[in-house]
Amino acid sequence: MGNRPIERYLALYLPWLFAILFKWDPLISYFIAWLGSFLIFYLTLSGWVKPIPADRPLGEQLMRPLFLMQIIFAGFMCCTTIFYLLNTLGYNNFLKIDNYYWIIDNDRLKLTAQCQRYYCLGHAAFVTGILVSMNYSKERRFYAQKNNLADLLLKVAIACVPVSVLFTKISGLAQFSYQFSSLSFIAGTLALAYAIPAKKIFNTLISLGLYALNFYQALTSGFKEPIIISIMVLGIFLYPNYKKLVVSIFVPLLLLSFFILPTYVGNFRQQAWSDDASADAASKTAIESTLNEEVSDDTNWNFLVYRLSEVDMFETFVESTPANIDFYGFTLLKQSFIALVPRVFWPGKPITEDMVMERVYDAGVVYRASAVSAKPAFIVDGYLSGGVKGIFISLFLYGAIAQLISNQAEHLFGGYILGSALMFSGLFQILWRGLSFEFLINTVFWAYITMLLLHWVFVRLKILYRV
């Protein structure tokens, strides 16, 4: 495990163990597990468990799994449950409801603490997988000319657009369209971050146009996450050259987006999904409504409690499994391998969404007659597969595989910029949040194949040169 003693890795699991010792008091147990994730962040991001790679300054390696991926994946998984806990304790918009009107559900409180312990264990296992596999010292066999990176990134961003459109026209291959669309966004944002300090006016204008197009698509997606990611990624890429600017502008902007986006998305969905307005008209109306009306406290609080984290859904699964439904064992993995086959080669392949939703219906998360989609998070599928053991194994493999892909990307593409920042972040963005086994394994597998094909293309086009 690198050049640090194994005891430092074991220290990552102390919050989980202490939370178990105090499970007789759900509130104490919850806070030990919840604060434990912040301790895990500190121990890993400070280099205490394993030294941070020294090949680049810290601000220039944020797209590696240890940093952005851990912060997003583990942050959303482990830290956002605090609002749900407050709601369980009888708080609304951070104000305590009179005890006469609110009785605390102790069974719900115990479940919340139990799920938080699972999250803490999952976080420790996930980051252990990353740290054990993190090795950027492998000798690189390829390199790209650094003086052409700004132009190269812009060309990649532009070239990926028609490829993405092409795949939308081929039945059964739509997932490759998402890959190249995401790759175009990352490449264009990177190109913008390179063009501004280099004072390349043409590159800056084209990159700004691409970024504006991607941001518009995020605004009209009907979801909050693409908008937040658009802001976050640009800030991270600009950070090495404009540290103070990014901290003073992008951090408040991200905080503001969490405050207003629930209202905006609610207005957009009302217009586009209920009133059948076009995406463009719905977006304009939603922006006007959001700016002209007071942001709804109830909308924001419901978002923080039930949408920002998925602990409410997790609790329902924990209640039903294994009490009413046995652990699934390897069933979910078998379904994942079925999902790997592109529909263009197997038109009659079972619909992945239907396979995933079966366990959602069986657990009683939503009713079969409901039109709501409620796909389980990755840690939930780990739990459903084998309880505590399933969480540890699945989350350890999750972190290890993500890190091995990042290692390989930098090895094949000549370093961090084209490897982790472009290919890993562009093709494997699903790893930032995680989804059900079937969706995640399918996406990661074919994204890896795409990465190998792009490496072959880059070598043939003499974008990459052999050392």
N, C-alpha and C positions, 0 to 999 in steps of 0.2 A: 504493500500500500504506500508506495512512494518512499520518501526518506523521513517520514514521521512515524512514531510508534503507533501501534494499533489502538492504544488507549485513547488517543485523540479522536479516533472514529467512534469508539464506544461512547465517548462523552456526548455525542449527538443524540443518543438514545436516553440520556438521563432524564430529560423533561417528561418523556413518555412514561418511564418507570415510576417517577415520583407522582405523576398524575394518577397512575393506577393505585399507588399506595394510599392516596387521598380520595379514592373514588367514593368513600362513605359520605363525603361532603361534595355534592356535584358542583357547587360554585367554586370551591377551592380547586377541585380537580380540573374544571374547565380552564381557569386562569393559569394554572401551572402549564397545561398543554398549549394554551394560546400564547402565553409569553415565551414558552419554549421554542416556538417557531422563530421568534425574534432573536433568541439566543443562537439558534442554528444559523440564521442569516449572518450574525456577527462572527461566529466561529469559522464559518466557511469563507465569507467575503473578505475577512481580514487576513486570511492565509494561515490562521492558527492550526487548522487541521492538516492542511496541505498547502505548501507555498503557491502563491499566485504565479502563473507563468511570467517569466521575466523577459520574454522576447519583445514585448511592446509595453508602452506606458499603460497604466490602468484604464485611462479614458479612451484608449484606442483598442480595447478588446471587450467592450461591453456586449457585443453580439454573440459572444461565446456562451455555451449553455450555463456555466456557473453563474453568470451575471443576469442578463435580461431574462433568459428562460426561467431561471429559478425564481426571480423576483415576480414575474407574471404568474407562472404556474403555481408555485407554492404560496405566493401572496394572495391570489384569489382563492385558492383552496383552503388555506389555513387562517388567514388574518381577517377576512371579511365577515366571519361569522359573529363578530362582536355585536353587530346591529340586531341580528336574530336573537342573540342572548338578551339584549336589552329589551327587545319586544316581549320576550318570554317572561321577563321580570316585571313587566307592566309599564314600560316606558313607551311614549309616543313622541317622535321628534325630540328625543332626549329629555323630555319632561315626564316626571313620574305621574302616572294615573292614580287617582285617589283609590286607596285600598278597598273602599266600599264598592267601587265599580269593577275592580279587577282582582281576581284570585289567581295566584301563581299555580300553574300546573306542575307539580313536582315530578310527575312521570316524564313530562316533556323536558323538564330541566335535566333529569338524569340522562335522557337520550341525547340531549345536546352535548352534555359533558362527554358521553361515551363516543359520539362522533368526532368531537374535537380531539380526543385521545387518538382516534384512528388517523385523523389528519396529521397530528404531530408525528406519529410513527411513519406515515407515508412520506412526510417531508424529510425525515431523517434517512429513510431508505433511498429515496429519490436522489438526494444530494450525495449519499455514499456511493451510489452507482456512478455519478458524475465524477467524483474525486478519484475513485479507484481507476477509472478509465481515462482520466485527463492526462494526455501526453502529447505535447506539441514539439517535442525535441526530435522526432523522427526526421531523418534526412529527406529533404524534398527533392523530387526528381524533375519537377517542372517549375518554370518561373514565367512571369509576364513582365514586360517592360514597364516600369513604374511611371516613366514620363508620359506614357500614352493612356494611363488609367482613366482620366477624365473623359477622353473621347471614346474609349472602349466601353465604359459604363453606359454612356449615352446611346451608343450603337446597340448595345444589348437591350436596353430599355425599349428602343424603337422597334427592333427586330422581333421582340417577343409579342408585340401587339397583334400583328397579322397572324402569327402562329396560334395565339390564343383564340382569335376569331375563327380560324380554320377548324380547330378542334370542336368548336360549338356546332359546326355543320355536320360532324361525323357522329352518327348515333352510337351511343355506348362509350364514347371517349370524352365525355364532358369534363371528367376530373382532370384531364391534361390541360384543358382550357384554364381551369383555376390555377394550376401550377404556373403556367406561363404568364397569366395575368398578375399573380403575386410576384413572380420574378421580375416582371416589367416595373412594378411599383417600387420594389427594393432597389433595382438598378437605377431607375430614374431619380429616386431620392438620394442615393449615393452620388450620382452624377451631379446633382444640384449642390450637395455638400462639398464636392470637389471643385466645381466650377466657380462658386462664389469667391473663395479666397484666392483662386488663380486668376480672377478678374477676366474670365472668358465670357464675354457678353452673349455671344450666340448660344453657347452651351447652357448658360444660365437661363436664357429666355425659353429655350426648348424644354429644358428640365422643369422649369416652372409651369409650363403648359401641361406637361405630363403629370406633374404633381397635382395641379388643379383638376385635371380630368379624373385622376384616381380619387381625389378628395370628394369630388362631386358624386362619383359612383358610391363612395362610402356614405355620403349624406342621403342618397336615394336608395340605400339598401334596406332601410327599415330596422337596422340594428345599431346598437351603440358601439360595439367592439371595433368595427372597422374604422370608425371616426377617431376613436381614442388611439388606436394603433398608428393611424396616419400622422397624428400629432407627435406621438411618442418617438416613432422611428426617425422623423426629421430632426427632432431635438437631439437624439443620441448621435446621429451622424454629424451634426453641426458642433457638438460639444467639444471635440478635441481642439478646434480652432476658435471657438467663441464660448468659452466656459461661462463667463459672467452673464452674457446675453441669454444663453440657454436657461441658466438657473433663474434669472429674473423674469423671463418671458414664458418659457415653455412649462415650467413647474406650476405657476399660477394658472396658465391656460388649461393644463390637465385637470387641476382641481376645479376650475370653473366648468369644464365639460362634464364632470361627474354631477355637478349641481343642476345644469340646465338640460342635459341630454335626455333624461327620463321624460321631461315635458315635451321636448321636441319630437322624440321618437313616438310618444303616445299620440301627438297631433298628426304626425306623418302617417302612422298606421290607420288612424281614423279616416284620413282623406283617401289614402291609396288602397287600403284593404277593405274598408267598409263602404266608402262612398264611390269606389271605382274611379278615382281621379288618376290622371297620368302621374308618373313618378316626378316629373318636372313640376307640374302644377301642385302636387301634394307637398313637395319640398318647399316651394315658395310660400304656400299657405301656412305650413308648419313653422317656418322661420318667423313669419309675420306674427303668428299667434303667440309663439314663444316670447318674442320681443315685446309684444304689446300687453300681454297678460302677466299677472303675478305668477311666479313659479309655484306650483301647487305643493304644499308641504306634504299632503297625503301621498301624492304621486312619488315624490322623492323618498319619503320614508318607506313606502312599499317597495320601491326599487332597492333601497339599501338592505331591507330585511329579507325579501324573497327572491330578488333577481341578481343582486351582486354576488351572493354566495348561493350554493346549492345544498346547504345543510338540511333544509326542510325536506327535500326529496330523499337525501341520504338517510334521514331518520325513518322515513317510511319503509325503505328497503331493509334497514336494520331491524325494524319491528316485525317484518314478515319473514325474514331469513335469519336463522334456520327454523324459527318457530312454526311457520306454516308452509314454507317452501324450502326444500333442501338446497344446500350449496350446489352450484352448477358444475363444479369440477372443471374439466377440460371442454365442456360444451361450448362455451363462448369462444374459445380458441378455434375449435373446429368450424364454427360459423364464420370466424374471421378468415380462415383459409378459403371458404366458399366465396367470400366477398372479394378475394384477390383476383378472381377470373373476370376480365373485362366483359361487359355485357355484349360487346360486339362479337365475341367468340362463343358466348353462351346466352342467346336471347331469352331462354327460359329460366335463367338463374333466379333464385329467390330474391325478392326485393330486400335489400339490406335494412332499410327503414322498418319493414314489417318484422324482420327477425329481432331487431333491437327492441321494438315496442312491445313484443310479447312479454318480456320480463317486466316491463313497466306496467302493463295491464295486470299481470299476475300479482304484482306487489300492491296493486291498488293505488298507484301514484296518480293515474288518471283513468277515467272510465273508457271502455272500448268505443262507446258512441261519441266520445269527444273528438274534436278535430285538432286538439292540441298535440304538438310533438314535444316529448319530454325525454330526450336521450340521456342515459346515465353518464355521469362523469367517469373518468378512467379509474379513480380510486374506488368508486362504487362497484365497478365490474371486478376489480381485484378482490373486494370484500365478498361479492356474490360468488366468486370462484372458490374461495377457501377461507373466509374469515380473516383473522389476524395474519395467518401465514400467507394467505393470498395477497393481502395488502403489501406485506414486506417484499415478497418475491416480485410481484408485478411492478411496484414502484422502483425497486432496485434496478430491474431490467430496463425500465423506462428511462431512468437517468443514464445508465451505462450505455444503452444503444444510442441515445441522443448524442452523448459525448463521443462515442466511436465514430458516428457519422460526421461530426464536426472535425475530428482528427483527420478522417479520410478526405474530407472536402479540402482542408488546408494542404494536405499532402498532394492531392491531385491538381489543385488550382494555384499552387505557388504561394500560399500564405493566407493571412487573415482576410484581406480585403475581398478577393475573389472566392475564397473558401468559406469562412464562417459568415462574413458580413453579407455576401451576395448569395451564394448557393445554399448554405444552410438556412439562412434567414428567409430566403425567397421561396425555396422548395419545401421546407419542412416547418412552415409557420404553424401548422396544426399542433406541433409539439409545445407551443407556448401555452396552450390552454388544455389540450388533451380532450379526447372524446371517448365514446364507447370503443371497446376492443375492435369491433368489426370495421368501423370507420377509420380509426387511427392506424391500425395495422395495414389496411389496404392502401391508405394514402401514403404512408411512409415507405412502403415497399416500392410502389410505382414512382414515387419521387426519387428514390435511390437509383432506380433504373434510368430515370430521366437525367440525373446528375452524371451517371457514367456515360450516357450518350452525349451529353453536352461537353464532357471532357474530351471525348473522341473528336467532336466537331471543332473544339477550340484548338486542339493539336493540329488537325488537318488544315485549319485556316491560319495556322502560325500565329495564333493569339497567345498560345502557350508554347514555350520552348523547352526542350530537354536540357537538363543540367549537364 
